[in-house]
Amino acid sequence: MALERGKLILSKKGKPQIEIGGKLFNPARGELSQSIWARLKELHGTEVEFEREGGQPKKIREVGSQFVPPATATAPTGHSKTFHQKGAGHQPTAGQPRTVKREFHNPYNFIPAPPRETNDPDLGDHEPATHDRFHSDRFTGRIRVTMEAITPLLVPDPNSCREDDNGHKTFALLLDSDGKPLLPSSSVRGMLRSAYEAVTNSRLGRFPRTNHGKRLAYRMEAREGLRLIPARIENGKIHLLTGTSEIGNNGSPSGPQYAAWLTRYSGNNKNTSRALTYSDGSLPQHGDKVECWVELVQHRSRKFKYWKVTKIDKIGANLGNPPAPSKPIRGWVCITNANIERKHDERVFFCEGTPPAGPFPVTDELREQWKQLIENYQEIHEEDLERRKKDSRRPDEYLGPKPGQTAWSRHVYTKKDRELQDGTLCYARLKNGNTGVEALFPVMITRELYPVAPWHLLDPSLRPASTMSELSPADRVFGWVMGDSDNQPRRPKNSRAFKGLLRIGPVTCDTSPDESVETFPGDGLPLAILAAPKPQQGRFYVAASPQGEAQRDGLSKIDAGYKPGKGLRGRKVFPHHSGLPANHWHSPLEDRTQRSNGPWQEYRRPIDNGREQRDDQNRSILGWIKQGARFSFDIHVTNLSKVELGALWFLLNLPERHYHRFGGGKPIGFGSVRLAGAECKLCTGLLLREWYRGWSDQGRSEEIPEDAMAAFKEALVRAYGRPRGKGSFEEISFIEAFLRACRGFDDALPIHYPRVTKQPHPQGESFKWFVANEKPGGRFALRDLVDDTGLPMLQDV
């Protein structure tokens, strides 16, 4: 059904109305999309889209978004485990709530990072204590720490890496000369720094603008592709190529599809044996200027018409007599390769008569937008292209129907396509009223850039420091190196690094090799596939506001994405896997991944058709550190303030059954450790001076850390209490979330990457869950860590 547009108006009583041609309509509540109800006052006076039924506007939604019934987008509050109907294909009746069983937890979540109190004397920003002396009111000394492995630890030896011909890598465990596990001090330091940043709400140590200043892209909904109009760049202008149709409502053609279909691919391998060729037998190439005979065709299963090329040749060739019934056209061949399983045709862009709009100038904004979009495509697929190159496969080869096997579109691997040049064939989306071009795209079903980059959603108080005066607590304690924090020029006289006030000594294994090391024979243990970060998934990574809280379920893809006024979820963490059975880590080489009921062996890649799965998607290990292995190390501190020391002591003495995460494999359950401050020798600069004067041990104090921890908690409540200065330490949002991550979940749900199968899949294929989540009945967001009741299984549709 064709979409129409009108204006959303609020009555004096705040009731939503739709103005169409000067006439007001009063739609029922269920006819307004959830995104409109969520921003009702904000959208007053703006244009909306709708469908007409019986003269009345129905399914009213924001321009360019999908209609979501209001009842399907609002989840009840509280801790209920059922909110929505299982199955991505289920669409409830408007007004009836959906219910679904929450069946698993995502392996990662986020600790909120609200805007910081940069002026706070203890937790704010200021220059660190200097290293030239022991400051009289600051603490210096040594803390002895013990660390116990609660789950197996993965600490691979990078020098032992063995890579097979198919790209599969196998690692041995990193051991010392005595055969005991060797833990790098730098890894322990990294674990502590991440935790210290979280509990002090410090600046993010690593968040370079060069990476996060680029806008991310999301896959456009298929229906949005109908709004796109074929175009060609000529003499710095955008010429629309609309075929024989006028531009209808919302950019869609009023008649046949804009571009003519050119037969190209056939068979399971997408060969070109039946392709339409030139008179000399050669295949039409991208950008060729051609003349064709075309005939009008009614699509067999869908309600649209299109022009089909019946004969083609380069300009100037003799096409001969037209196959009846046909008409002649001139245009340009657009080849994007066999990039989807069911593709059989390419396109010829053409325009009969005068285009209904344009030409439009290629603005600097459009050029930059295009460049960022193509760079995003190419960066995302960089590893895929490198893999094909290694296998001597062309990027335009069709290798199979699965994602990654189809041919890549030319803009994915052609570097020169990053720039808009004369002769570029593309698709244009027009602004309202066809007054100009809003955006340009390389293909019809394409990615689109979110309105803003992640960098712009991170509060300036959380961005990496650019000067010494901006150092936050974690920067001062653990050290700082200037990056490209805010694209500021680096002045030679400015300091670019600070050593920090903390050092981790050598880590010693206190248990024997037999008690601390487990090795695996042969080719070792094939680990499960670890997913790469996907920040383009706005439902998981984007917050409803700068405070970091989760977004609602049911939002459209663009509404859940990177938009002004939103925020980032915070610091990524991998909650402890609590509730695992006692034998979970026993007999790891035995495949127990396909049992009917969980918890499953999420750390192991399943056997497929009797064969172990070892390829470039996963890794194998020849050993791990056993549960119960114990280690010890010293933390040497210099000139820590009482609050800085208190934050450190808090991390070394977490409540019972709370654990830090260390090493690799955290998403699949590895790496939980228990820290404890075993011995403490600290003194202030004043006492240290007295000690040196009198050669006595009066500088030692065992009570200082507990006193310091109290000072840290008081400072945090003062700066971030709810409201400021009120409420307990444990109620502060990022402390509450941090403790939840350390403790894990209490509901016994399994923890694994989203998937559409109950048991682990040999090929991973978590992408299928995300595809299903964009369909009606899905659109689930990752909930706040403290209130995370899990995600539903979705059907593979």
Secondary structure as GFF3:
##gff-version 3
##sequence-region A 1 797
A	DSSP	beta_strand	4	10	.	.	.	ID=ss1
A	DSSP	beta_strand	16	20	.	.	.	ID=ss2
A	DSSP	beta_strand	23	25	.	.	.	ID=ss3
A	DSSP	three_ten_helix	29	31	.	.	.	ID=ss4
A	DSSP	alpha_helix	34	38	.	.	.	ID=ss5
A	DSSP	beta_strand	47	53	.	.	.	ID=ss6
A	DSSP	beta_strand	56	62	.	.	.	ID=ss7
A	DSSP	alpha_helix	70	73	.	.	.	ID=ss8
A	DSSP	beta_strand	109	111	.	.	.	ID=ss9
A	DSSP	beta_strand	139	149	.	.	.	ID=ss10
A	DSSP	three_ten_helix	158	160	.	.	.	ID=ss11
A	DSSP	beta_strand	162	163	.	.	.	ID=ss12
A	DSSP	beta_strand	169	171	.	.	.	ID=ss13
A	DSSP	alpha_helix	185	200	.	.	.	ID=ss14
A	DSSP	alpha_helix	209	212	.	.	.	ID=ss15
A	DSSP	beta_strand	217	219	.	.	.	ID=ss16
A	DSSP	three_ten_helix	222	227	.	.	.	ID=ss17
A	DSSP	beta_strand	229	234	.	.	.	ID=ss18
A	DSSP	beta_strand	237	240	.	.	.	ID=ss19
A	DSSP	three_ten_helix	249	251	.	.	.	ID=ss20
A	DSSP	beta_strand	260	263	.	.	.	ID=ss21
A	DSSP	beta_strand	289	298	.	.	.	ID=ss22
A	DSSP	beta_strand	305	314	.	.	.	ID=ss23
A	DSSP	beta_strand	327	334	.	.	.	ID=ss24
A	DSSP	beta_strand	345	350	.	.	.	ID=ss25
A	DSSP	beta_strand	360	361	.	.	.	ID=ss26
A	DSSP	alpha_helix	364	380	.	.	.	ID=ss27
A	DSSP	alpha_helix	382	390	.	.	.	ID=ss28
A	DSSP	alpha_helix	410	413	.	.	.	ID=ss29
A	DSSP	three_ten_helix	415	418	.	.	.	ID=ss30
A	DSSP	beta_strand	425	430	.	.	.	ID=ss31
A	DSSP	three_ten_helix	432	434	.	.	.	ID=ss32
A	DSSP	beta_strand	437	441	.	.	.	ID=ss33
A	DSSP	beta_strand	447	449	.	.	.	ID=ss34
A	DSSP	alpha_helix	454	457	.	.	.	ID=ss35
A	DSSP	three_ten_helix	460	462	.	.	.	ID=ss36
A	DSSP	three_ten_helix	468	470	.	.	.	ID=ss37
A	DSSP	alpha_helix	473	478	.	.	.	ID=ss38
A	DSSP	beta_strand	480	481	.	.	.	ID=ss39
A	DSSP	beta_strand	497	498	.	.	.	ID=ss40
A	DSSP	beta_strand	502	504	.	.	.	ID=ss41
A	DSSP	beta_strand	508	509	.	.	.	ID=ss42
A	DSSP	alpha_helix	513	516	.	.	.	ID=ss43
A	DSSP	beta_strand	517	519	.	.	.	ID=ss44
A	DSSP	beta_strand	525	526	.	.	.	ID=ss45
A	DSSP	alpha_helix	538	541	.	.	.	ID=ss46
A	DSSP	beta_strand	542	543	.	.	.	ID=ss47
A	DSSP	beta_strand	567	568	.	.	.	ID=ss48
A	DSSP	beta_strand	571	573	.	.	.	ID=ss49
A	DSSP	beta_strand	619	621	.	.	.	ID=ss50
A	DSSP	beta_strand	623	625	.	.	.	ID=ss51
A	DSSP	beta_strand	630	640	.	.	.	ID=ss52
A	DSSP	alpha_helix	642	652	.	.	.	ID=ss53
A	DSSP	beta_strand	660	661	.	.	.	ID=ss54
A	DSSP	three_ten_helix	666	668	.	.	.	ID=ss55
A	DSSP	beta_strand	672	684	.	.	.	ID=ss56
A	DSSP	alpha_helix	685	694	.	.	.	ID=ss57
A	DSSP	alpha_helix	704	720	.	.	.	ID=ss58
A	DSSP	three_ten_helix	729	731	.	.	.	ID=ss59
A	DSSP	alpha_helix	733	743	.	.	.	ID=ss60
A	DSSP	alpha_helix	767	773	.	.	.	ID=ss61
###
